Amino acid sequence: MLQPGAEVTAGTDARMNAAEAVLGPALAMGRGGAPARTDVPSPDGRRTAFIRDWNLWVRDLATKKETALTTDGVQDFGYATDNAGWAKSDRPILVWSPDSKKIATFQQDQRKVGEMYLVNTTAGHPTLQAWKYPLPGDEVVSMIHRVVIDVDAREVERNGESVELSALEFDLLVALARTPGRVLTRRQLLEKVWGYDFFGDERVVDVHVRSIRKALGDNAEAPEVIGTVRGVGYKFVAARL
């Protein structure tokens, strides 16, 4: 099994992609010849997991309520993405626990990884397809982070270490991540997360942003997740990308 932060390099014709190295045979469900559906239902049939904007979400099948389980996924660094080769799909690569309480998956880092290209041979204008494909000798290769998510508690364990956020902090991070690059004022964040009837000090937002940064190891002076716009508010920056 691949160790946390392990490198995945190109090998022989039987190359394994980064996801396959983590989850093994379970990945076959999302590749060529797989069902057309783009979600993975839980064993108890109550919820289903799907990808939206490179992040992992769950939908309650009874209430139709959708909840973001992750917020920092972006292109080439997404969660559960089945994009590690020319055969790809929109279905998330993950495994539910038998009790439907947890999800085992990965976040695959393919930023700055070289690309491979394929041109179709059908009549008319050709279509160029590209996918990330490291070659022997490349300085940058695909990397993965093993991720286990407690769906009810909304707690994420990355490479064996917990990332602990309160429910309110999680909702605040989601509110920012839904509008990447856009500045949200403290009042806007209060209305989105605390509710329109909140009449307390707006600086409470600052307190919770500091807590989120501490949990994620985000430096306010060189932010990788939440950026500060002085005198205005905050924005989701994902500067590490």
Backbone as CSV, one residue per row, in Angstrom:
resi,resn,N_x,N_y,N_z,CA_x,CA_y,CA_z,C_x,C_y,C_z
1,MET,0.853,-1.196,0.000,0.000,0.000,0.000,0.877,1.231,0.000
2,LEU,0.446,2.281,-0.708,1.231,3.493,-0.815,1.268,4.202,0.526
3,GLN,2.431,4.711,0.917,2.572,5.429,2.159,2.180,6.888,1.976
4,PRO,1.830,7.600,3.076,1.440,8.999,2.961,2.505,9.812,2.249
5,GLY,2.088,10.627,1.276,3.014,11.486,0.566,3.893,10.741,-0.408
6,ALA,3.580,9.472,-0.687,4.431,8.675,-1.560,4.339,9.157,-2.994
7,GLU,5.405,8.941,-3.762,5.427,9.320,-5.155,4.886,8.189,-6.018
8,VAL,4.227,8.555,-7.076,3.736,7.585,-8.043,4.388,7.910,-9.365
9,THR,5.193,7.018,-9.882,5.927,7.284,-11.103,5.491,6.348,-12.203
10,ALA,5.872,6.704,-13.430,5.555,5.842,-14.565,6.434,4.610,-14.531
11,GLY,5.890,3.471,-14.985,6.659,2.244,-14.985,6.502,1.505,-16.287
12,THR,6.037,0.284,-16.224,5.858,-0.540,-17.415,4.480,-0.319,-17.992
13,ASP,4.087,-1.138,-18.970,2.767,-1.013,-19.568,1.661,-1.295,-18.566
14,ALA,2.012,-1.922,-17.448,1.017,-2.235,-16.417,1.007,-1.167,-15.330
15,ARG,1.275,0.078,-15.710,1.355,1.172,-14.741,0.067,1.274,-13.916
16,MET,0.255,1.543,-12.633,-0.901,1.797,-11.759,-1.002,3.290,-11.557
17,ASN,-2.188,3.830,-11.610,-2.325,5.242,-11.292,-2.335,5.418,-9.782
18,ALA,-2.257,6.682,-9.344,-2.131,6.956,-7.922,-3.313,6.423,-7.129
19,ALA,-4.496,6.541,-7.674,-5.677,6.091,-6.939,-5.654,4.581,-6.757
20,GLU,-5.288,3.850,-7.789,-5.278,2.394,-7.713,-4.310,1.915,-6.652
21,ALA,-3.217,2.652,-6.444,-2.241,2.251,-5.449,-2.807,2.342,-4.044
22,VAL,-3.831,3.183,-3.850,-4.407,3.350,-2.525,-5.563,2.404,-2.280
23,LEU,-6.493,2.350,-3.221,-7.732,1.641,-2.975,-7.842,0.297,-3.682
24,GLY,-6.889,-0.002,-4.542,-6.847,-1.313,-5.141,-8.054,-1.659,-5.986
25,PRO,-8.547,-2.896,-5.876,-9.625,-3.376,-6.751,-10.900,-2.556,-6.680
26,ALA,-11.112,-1.854,-5.570,-12.356,-1.088,-5.446,-12.466,-0.014,-6.509
27,LEU,-11.334,0.401,-7.079,-11.356,1.463,-8.069,-11.969,1.029,-9.385
28,ALA,-12.038,-0.246,-9.625,-12.548,-0.713,-10.912,-13.977,-0.264,-11.149
29,MET,-14.669,0.119,-10.091,-16.065,0.515,-10.225,-16.221,1.789,-11.026
30,GLY,-15.166,2.629,-11.086,-15.334,3.917,-11.729,-14.670,4.046,-13.072
31,ARG,-14.078,3.011,-13.613,-13.305,3.129,-14.827,-14.064,2.616,-16.049
32,GLY,-13.334,2.380,-17.135,-13.990,2.012,-18.386,-14.948,0.853,-18.221
33,GLY,-16.138,0.991,-18.799,-17.139,-0.050,-18.705,-17.979,0.009,-17.445
34,ALA,-17.734,1.060,-16.619,-18.480,1.182,-15.379,-19.871,1.749,-15.645
35,PRO,-20.760,1.644,-14.664,-22.091,2.224,-14.826,-21.997,3.717,-15.124
36,ALA,-23.020,4.241,-15.785,-22.990,5.632,-16.213,-23.216,6.599,-15.061
37,ARG,-23.760,6.158,-13.938,-24.077,7.071,-12.846,-22.824,7.733,-12.308
38,THR,-22.961,8.938,-11.787,-21.819,9.729,-11.344,-21.797,9.899,-9.831
39,ASP,-22.413,8.982,-9.104,-22.404,9.038,-7.654,-22.195,7.641,-7.101
40,VAL,-21.886,7.571,-5.804,-21.681,6.274,-5.147,-22.578,6.227,-3.914
41,PRO,-23.631,5.416,-3.939,-24.557,5.353,-2.797,-23.944,4.619,-1.607
42,SER,-24.402,5.001,-0.415,-23.938,4.343,0.802,-24.599,2.982,0.932
43,PRO,-23.984,2.071,1.681,-24.557,0.724,1.832,-25.963,0.718,2.409
44,ASP,-26.282,1.692,3.288,-27.619,1.696,3.878,-28.653,2.371,2.988
45,GLY,-28.217,2.894,1.833,-29.142,3.485,0.885,-29.684,4.847,1.277
46,ARG,-29.142,5.454,2.321,-29.663,6.743,2.789,-28.998,7.930,2.114
47,ARG,-27.743,7.768,1.709,-26.998,8.889,1.144,-26.217,8.442,-0.079
48,THR,-25.777,9.414,-0.839,-24.921,9.106,-1.975,-23.854,10.184,-2.080
49,ALA,-22.660,9.787,-2.488,-21.526,10.710,-2.581,-21.267,11.055,-4.043
50,PHE,-20.885,12.292,-4.285,-20.606,12.733,-5.641,-19.583,13.862,-5.626
51,ILE,-19.049,14.183,-6.798,-18.049,15.244,-6.923,-18.692,16.491,-7.504
52,ARG,-18.345,17.628,-6.929,-18.756,18.916,-7.481,-17.563,19.867,-7.354
53,ASP,-17.110,20.387,-8.488,-15.981,21.338,-8.496,-14.781,20.769,-7.753
54,TRP,-14.474,19.501,-8.022,-13.298,18.812,-7.491,-13.362,18.541,-5.987
55,ASN,-14.533,18.762,-5.383,-14.713,18.457,-3.974,-15.749,17.355,-3.806
56,LEU,-15.702,16.709,-2.658,-16.600,15.594,-2.390,-17.817,16.079,-1.606
57,TRP,-18.991,15.691,-2.080,-20.260,16.060,-1.460,-21.081,14.813,-1.172
58,VAL,-22.043,14.943,-0.269,-23.024,13.877,-0.052,-24.425,14.460,-0.169
59,ARG,-25.337,13.642,-0.663,-26.741,14.042,-0.782,-27.599,13.079,0.027
60,ASP,-28.425,13.636,0.902,-29.391,12.830,1.634,-30.513,12.472,0.667
61,LEU,-30.730,11.191,0.422,-31.683,10.766,-0.595,-33.133,10.997,-0.183
62,ALA,-33.374,11.173,1.114,-34.743,11.430,1.573,-35.086,12.916,1.501
63,THR,-34.166,13.764,1.996,-34.437,15.204,2.047,-33.864,15.966,0.862
64,LYS,-32.978,15.312,0.098,-32.283,15.934,-1.040,-31.276,17.002,-0.597
65,LYS,-31.034,17.123,0.695,-30.064,18.093,1.186,-28.648,17.677,0.775
66,GLU,-27.885,18.631,0.279,-26.513,18.368,-0.153,-25.530,19.048,0.794
67,THR,-24.482,18.321,1.163,-23.499,18.820,2.121,-22.091,18.620,1.576
68,ALA,-21.283,19.657,1.646,-19.885,19.559,1.213,-19.064,18.887,2.304
69,LEU,-18.335,17.847,1.938,-17.447,17.173,2.886,-16.038,17.750,2.834
70,THR,-15.645,18.279,1.681,-14.347,18.933,1.540,-14.552,20.278,0.840
71,THR,-13.577,21.157,0.979,-13.727,22.499,0.408,-12.492,22.991,-0.336
72,ASP,-11.374,22.309,-0.200,-10.131,22.836,-0.771,-9.725,22.150,-2.073
73,GLY,-10.596,21.319,-2.634,-10.274,20.660,-3.892,-10.345,21.627,-5.070
74,VAL,-9.400,21.513,-5.987,-9.383,22.335,-7.196,-8.890,21.465,-8.349
75,GLN,-8.867,22.020,-9.548,-8.414,21.264,-10.706,-6.994,20.747,-10.494
76,ASP,-6.779,19.497,-10.819,-5.492,18.806,-10.676,-5.117,18.566,-9.216
77,PHE,-6.015,18.873,-8.287,-5.789,18.548,-6.878,-7.150,18.334,-6.225
78,GLY,-7.898,17.401,-6.816,-9.260,17.173,-6.386,-9.411,15.906,-5.567
79,TYR,-10.591,15.757,-5.002,-10.905,14.594,-4.170,-11.633,13.530,-4.987
80,ALA,-11.181,12.296,-4.836,-11.871,11.128,-5.403,-12.000,11.189,-6.917
81,THR,-11.188,11.990,-7.575,-11.326,12.183,-9.012,-10.782,11.004,-9.806
82,ASP,-11.548,10.562,-10.769,-11.158,9.455,-11.641,-10.574,10.045,-12.920
83,ASN,-9.383,10.616,-12.816,-8.782,11.314,-13.953,-7.304,10.987,-14.113
84,ALA,-6.927,9.805,-13.678,-5.510,9.464,-13.680,-5.070,8.708,-14.932
85,GLY,-5.762,8.883,-16.026,-5.381,8.195,-17.247,-6.344,8.521,-18.361
86,TRP,-6.136,7.940,-19.538,-7.002,8.264,-20.676,-8.415,7.748,-20.464
87,ALA,-8.579,6.666,-19.692,-9.913,6.190,-19.328,-10.327,6.901,-18.058
88,LYS,-11.354,7.735,-18.146,-11.750,8.523,-16.992,-13.260,8.613,-16.919
89,SER,-13.756,9.053,-15.761,-15.194,9.191,-15.579,-15.457,10.298,-14.566
90,ASP,-16.735,10.639,-14.408,-17.133,11.651,-13.434,-17.540,11.025,-12.113
91,ARG,-17.455,9.723,-12.024,-17.854,9.047,-10.793,-16.715,9.091,-9.775
92,PRO,-17.013,9.417,-8.521,-15.949,9.484,-7.512,-15.372,8.111,-7.199
93,ILE,-14.094,8.089,-6.927,-13.414,6.860,-6.532,-13.326,6.854,-5.011
94,LEU,-14.141,6.036,-4.388,-14.197,6.004,-2.929,-14.796,4.691,-2.459
95,VAL,-14.657,4.440,-1.169,-15.257,3.259,-0.550,-15.967,3.696,0.724
96,TRP,-17.258,3.368,0.838,-18.010,3.610,2.064,-17.663,2.531,3.076
97,SER,-17.672,2.886,4.347,-17.545,1.870,5.385,-18.838,1.071,5.438
98,PRO,-18.805,-0.172,5.922,-20.021,-0.999,5.950,-21.181,-0.364,6.709
99,ASP,-20.872,0.477,7.724,-21.940,1.112,8.496,-22.383,2.448,7.902
100,SER,-21.830,2.811,6.743,-22.207,4.039,6.023,-21.851,5.320,6.775
101,LYS,-20.919,5.236,7.710,-20.560,6.416,8.491,-19.304,7.117,7.979
102,LYS,-18.456,6.378,7.273,-17.198,6.961,6.824,-16.938,6.663,5.350
103,ILE,-16.115,7.504,4.753,-15.708,7.343,3.364,-14.185,7.327,3.299
104,ALA,-13.628,6.337,2.612,-12.185,6.275,2.362,-11.937,6.677,0.915
105,THR,-11.077,7.652,0.718,-10.793,8.118,-0.632,-9.394,8.730,-0.655
106,PHE,-9.167,9.692,-1.525,-7.854,10.315,-1.649,-8.008,11.697,-2.261
107,GLN,-6.977,12.491,-2.090,-6.847,13.748,-2.825,-5.569,13.621,-3.643
108,GLN,-5.720,13.715,-4.949,-4.599,13.461,-5.850,-3.998,14.769,-6.366
109,ASP,-2.709,14.927,-6.119,-2.008,16.156,-6.511,-1.289,15.924,-7.833
110,GLN,-1.837,16.509,-8.890,-1.225,16.396,-10.215,-0.801,17.760,-10.766
111,ARG,-0.698,18.745,-9.884,-0.281,20.078,-10.307,1.143,20.020,-10.838
112,LYS,1.346,20.637,-11.960,2.660,20.737,-12.596,3.181,19.401,-13.123
113,VAL,2.338,18.374,-13.108,2.728,17.090,-13.696,2.599,17.189,-15.216
114,GLY,3.532,16.597,-15.943,3.495,16.634,-17.395,2.275,15.934,-17.962
115,GLU,1.947,16.260,-19.206,0.741,15.711,-19.817,1.056,14.774,-20.975
116,MET,0.137,13.858,-21.219,0.179,12.972,-22.374,-1.024,13.336,-23.244
117,TYR,-0.882,13.148,-24.574,-1.934,13.578,-25.487,-2.363,12.428,-26.390
118,LEU,-3.630,12.495,-26.807,-4.190,11.493,-27.693,-5.130,12.202,-28.663
119,VAL,-4.983,11.905,-29.945,-5.855,12.486,-30.968,-6.693,11.368,-31.556
120,ASN,-8.011,11.582,-31.632,-8.867,10.527,-32.159,-8.677,10.369,-33.673
121,THR,-9.139,9.266,-34.198,-8.930,8.961,-35.619,-10.239,8.919,-36.396
122,THR,-11.285,9.497,-35.839,-12.567,9.509,-36.538,-12.556,10.566,-37.641
123,ALA,-13.534,10.482,-38.511,-13.600,11.444,-39.614,-13.924,12.837,-39.090
124,GLY,-13.497,13.844,-39.837,-13.757,15.216,-39.431,-12.617,15.777,-38.601
125,HIS,-12.904,16.865,-37.930,-11.863,17.514,-37.122,-11.461,16.616,-35.955
126,PRO,-10.174,16.420,-35.756,-9.730,15.570,-34.644,-9.962,16.246,-33.299
127,THR,-10.100,15.446,-32.279,-10.255,15.935,-30.912,-9.010,15.579,-30.121
128,LEU,-8.408,16.583,-29.510,-7.204,16.366,-28.714,-7.592,16.144,-27.256
129,GLN,-7.163,15.027,-26.712,-7.382,14.737,-25.300,-6.046,14.787,-24.585
130,ALA,-6.076,15.289,-23.362,-4.853,15.395,-22.563,-5.124,14.878,-21.159
131,TRP,-4.146,14.246,-20.565,-4.248,13.821,-19.182,-2.858,13.845,-18.568
132,LYS,-2.839,13.937,-17.247,-1.581,13.987,-16.512,-0.903,12.625,-16.572
133,TYR,0.393,12.642,-16.918,1.091,11.369,-17.109,2.588,11.575,-16.874
134,PRO,3.077,11.327,-15.668,4.504,11.495,-15.395,5.339,10.430,-16.092
135,LEU,6.499,10.822,-16.539,7.429,9.914,-17.201,8.682,9.734,-16.350
136,PRO,9.404,8.641,-16.564,10.643,8.438,-15.813,11.575,9.636,-15.994
137,GLY,12.110,10.111,-14.881,13.019,11.247,-14.923,12.357,12.582,-14.665
138,ASP,11.017,12.640,-14.687,10.323,13.894,-14.408,10.589,14.331,-12.968
139,GLU,10.764,15.633,-12.767,10.982,16.159,-11.423,9.692,16.166,-10.609
140,VAL,8.574,16.357,-11.296,7.282,16.406,-10.604,6.443,15.213,-11.042
141,VAL,5.985,14.437,-10.078,5.142,13.281,-10.362,3.886,13.365,-9.513
142,SER,2.934,12.515,-9.800,1.677,12.518,-9.055,1.907,12.131,-7.602
143,MET,1.202,12.822,-6.716,1.274,12.534,-5.286,-0.156,12.358,-4.773
144,ILE,-0.319,11.561,-3.752,-1.655,11.370,-3.191,-1.642,11.575,-1.680
145,HIS,-2.802,11.970,-1.169,-3.039,12.061,0.263,-4.199,11.130,0.575
146,ARG,-3.963,10.170,1.436,-5.052,9.286,1.827,-6.007,10.043,2.744
147,VAL,-7.285,9.927,2.486,-8.287,10.695,3.214,-9.396,9.780,3.714
148,VAL,-9.746,9.938,4.984,-10.904,9.249,5.565,-11.819,10.325,6.133
149,ILE,-13.089,10.310,5.737,-14.043,11.339,6.147,-15.149,10.718,6.980
150,ASP,-15.363,11.264,8.180,-16.516,10.895,8.995,-17.669,11.763,8.505
151,VAL,-18.628,11.170,7.822,-19.663,11.928,7.130,-20.558,12.700,8.094
152,ASP,-20.972,12.073,9.190,-21.871,12.742,10.130,-21.159,13.835,10.924
153,ALA,-19.965,13.534,11.394,-19.216,14.511,12.185,-18.517,15.547,11.309
154,ARG,-18.438,15.254,9.995,-17.749,16.125,9.047,-16.312,16.369,9.500
155,GLU,-15.655,15.309,9.892,-14.252,15.361,10.286,-13.425,14.653,9.215
156,VAL,-12.300,15.271,8.882,-11.429,14.746,7.837,-10.115,14.293,8.449
157,GLU,-9.714,13.090,8.121,-8.408,12.579,8.532,-7.552,12.445,7.290
158,ARG,-6.448,13.166,7.258,-5.578,13.181,6.091,-4.234,12.551,6.454
159,ASN,-3.887,11.477,5.739,-2.632,10.769,5.996,-2.469,10.421,7.471
160,GLY,-3.579,10.030,8.096,-3.524,9.575,9.477,-3.638,10.664,10.513
161,GLU,-3.723,11.937,10.109,-3.818,13.045,11.051,-5.169,13.739,10.892
162,SER,-5.825,14.002,12.016,-7.141,14.621,11.976,-7.043,16.117,11.712
163,VAL,-7.983,16.609,10.910,-8.170,18.043,10.718,-9.495,18.369,11.396
164,GLU,-9.421,18.973,12.596,-10.617,19.162,13.407,-11.157,20.583,13.264
165,LEU,-12.410,20.669,12.849,-13.118,21.944,12.762,-14.478,21.779,13.426
166,SER,-14.922,22.830,14.094,-16.276,22.789,14.643,-17.271,22.875,13.493
167,ALA,-18.539,22.573,13.781,-19.552,22.634,12.731,-19.638,24.046,12.159
168,LEU,-19.534,25.066,13.024,-19.629,26.444,12.556,-18.407,26.796,11.702
169,GLU,-17.234,26.361,12.124,-16.016,26.632,11.353,-16.066,25.938,9.998
170,PHE,-16.589,24.728,9.988,-16.729,24.004,8.727,-17.653,24.768,7.786
171,ASP,-18.779,25.252,8.306,-19.730,25.999,7.480,-19.116,27.308,6.979
172,LEU,-18.297,27.943,7.805,-17.630,29.182,7.396,-16.654,28.916,6.263
173,LEU,-15.912,27.823,6.368,-14.968,27.466,5.314,-15.706,27.137,4.023
174,VAL,-16.825,26.443,4.126,-17.633,26.119,2.942,-18.148,27.397,2.284
175,ALA,-18.616,28.354,3.098,-19.140,29.608,2.556,-18.081,30.340,1.739
176,LEU,-16.852,30.340,2.203,-15.768,30.986,1.470,-15.399,30.190,0.224
177,ALA,-15.345,28.864,0.356,-14.906,28.016,-0.758,-15.897,28.017,-1.915
178,ARG,-17.156,28.327,-1.636,-18.155,28.335,-2.703,-17.958,29.492,-3.672
179,THR,-17.213,30.520,-3.250,-16.954,31.671,-4.127,-15.467,31.970,-4.150
180,PRO,-14.650,31.055,-4.685,-13.195,31.250,-4.669,-12.775,32.536,-5.359
181,GLY,-11.874,33.285,-4.687,-11.357,34.521,-5.248,-12.233,35.734,-4.980
182,ARG,-13.461,35.515,-4.556,-14.383,36.620,-4.296,-14.296,37.031,-2.828
183,VAL,-14.192,38.333,-2.602,-14.110,38.844,-1.242,-15.501,38.884,-0.620
184,LEU,-15.637,38.304,0.568,-16.882,38.356,1.326,-16.650,39.193,2.576
185,THR,-17.524,40.157,2.802,-17.402,40.984,3.994,-17.768,40.171,5.226
186,ARG,-17.398,40.697,6.379,-17.752,40.011,7.617,-19.270,39.910,7.749
187,ARG,-19.977,40.964,7.377,-21.434,40.941,7.466,-22.025,39.869,6.555
188,GLN,-21.486,39.743,5.353,-21.979,38.710,4.433,-21.741,37.319,5.005
189,LEU,-20.584,37.116,5.615,-20.281,35.815,6.204,-21.168,35.542,7.403
190,LEU,-21.441,36.576,8.189,-22.339,36.402,9.324,-23.731,35.970,8.858
191,GLU,-24.207,36.581,7.796,-25.534,36.244,7.287,-25.580,34.836,6.713
192,LYS,-24.493,34.431,6.031,-24.447,33.104,5.411,-24.307,31.989,6.442
193,VAL,-23.540,32.247,7.503,-23.193,31.189,8.446,-23.973,31.293,9.754
194,TRP,-24.039,32.489,10.333,-24.720,32.673,11.603,-26.227,32.909,11.434
195,GLY,-26.595,33.523,10.306,-28.004,33.826,10.055,-28.259,35.323,10.066
196,TYR,-29.372,35.711,9.425,-29.697,37.131,9.281,-30.026,37.801,10.613
197,ASP,-30.366,37.029,11.630,-30.782,37.613,12.896,-29.621,37.784,13.873
198,PHE,-28.388,37.648,13.391,-27.231,37.802,14.272,-26.929,39.288,14.452
199,PHE,-26.848,39.737,15.715,-26.604,41.155,15.990,-25.364,41.364,16.854
200,GLY,-24.496,40.367,16.917,-23.291,40.487,17.729,-22.180,41.237,17.006
201,ASP,-20.991,41.186,17.598,-19.820,41.857,17.052,-19.346,41.125,15.800
202,GLU,-19.154,41.863,14.704,-18.704,41.253,13.451,-17.325,40.617,13.590
203,ARG,-16.554,41.034,14.581,-15.195,40.511,14.755,-15.191,39.044,15.175
204,VAL,-16.373,38.497,15.486,-16.441,37.080,15.801,-15.981,36.256,14.603
205,VAL,-16.173,36.809,13.400,-15.705,36.125,12.188,-14.191,35.956,12.235
206,ASP,-13.488,37.005,12.683,-12.024,36.954,12.754,-11.557,35.833,13.674
207,VAL,-12.262,35.670,14.787,-11.894,34.638,15.760,-11.968,33.258,15.129
208,HIS,-13.037,33.007,14.394,-13.218,31.688,13.795,-12.291,31.478,12.596
209,VAL,-11.975,32.530,11.870,-11.009,32.403,10.773,-9.642,32.027,11.333
210,ARG,-9.260,32.641,12.447,-7.980,32.289,13.072,-7.972,30.827,13.491
211,SER,-9.092,30.346,13.999,-9.180,28.947,14.423,-9.061,28.002,13.227
212,ILE,-9.706,28.360,12.111,-9.629,27.536,10.900,-8.191,27.498,10.394
213,ARG,-7.547,28.658,10.373,-6.159,28.717,9.903,-5.243,27.862,10.769
214,LYS,-5.470,27.880,12.046,-4.653,27.067,12.951,-4.847,25.582,12.669
215,ALA,-6.098,25.182,12.467,-6.391,23.768,12.210,-5.798,23.300,10.888
216,LEU,-5.785,24.194,9.882,-5.304,23.818,8.553,-3.827,24.130,8.351
217,GLY,-3.195,24.772,9.344,-1.799,25.151,9.183,-1.620,26.259,8.161
218,ASP,-2.601,27.156,8.085,-2.595,28.237,7.102,-1.999,29.494,7.724
219,ASN,-0.982,30.056,7.082,-0.291,31.239,7.581,-0.982,32.492,7.074
220,ALA,-1.423,33.367,7.985,-2.131,34.585,7.592,-1.264,35.512,6.758
221,GLU,0.057,35.472,6.962,0.961,36.340,6.215,1.206,35.822,4.800
222,ALA,1.103,34.527,4.626,1.258,33.917,3.296,0.180,32.849,3.156
223,PRO,-1.073,33.269,3.056,-2.205,32.319,3.104,-2.239,31.365,1.928
224,GLU,-2.596,30.129,2.238,-2.779,29.104,1.219,-4.242,28.733,1.065
225,VAL,-5.075,29.146,2.024,-6.488,28.791,1.979,-7.372,30.036,2.097
226,ILE,-7.213,30.799,3.177,-8.049,31.973,3.400,-7.200,33.235,3.383
227,GLY,-7.518,34.131,2.476,-6.804,35.398,2.386,-7.589,36.507,3.067
228,THR,-6.863,37.477,3.637,-7.483,38.623,4.297,-7.437,39.841,3.384
229,VAL,-8.544,40.520,3.244,-8.600,41.799,2.537,-8.870,42.842,3.619
230,ARG,-7.829,43.540,4.016,-7.909,44.422,5.171,-9.014,45.460,5.019
231,GLY,-9.777,45.608,6.092,-10.854,46.567,6.104,-12.116,46.100,5.403
232,VAL,-12.056,44.912,4.788,-13.217,44.416,4.041,-13.681,43.064,4.576
233,GLY,-12.856,42.031,4.417,-13.253,40.697,4.830,-12.261,39.641,4.408
234,TYR,-12.775,38.515,3.903,-11.929,37.377,3.580,-12.314,36.781,2.221
235,LYS,-11.378,36.002,1.674,-11.662,35.293,0.440,-10.919,33.975,0.441
236,PHE,-11.459,33.009,-0.297,-10.823,31.702,-0.469,-9.801,31.833,-1.579
237,VAL,-8.525,31.591,-1.268,-7.471,31.850,-2.238,-6.800,30.598,-2.785
238,ALA,-6.658,29.537,-1.935,-5.956,28.322,-2.378,-4.649,28.679,-3.055
239,ALA,-3.824,29.520,-2.420,-2.593,29.987,-3.016,-1.589,28.866,-3.262
240,ARG,-1.741,27.752,-2.545,-0.805,26.639,-2.744,-0.917,26.072,-4.152
241,LEU,-1.957,26.450,-4.887,-2.201,25.900,-6.190,-1.532,26.728,-7.263
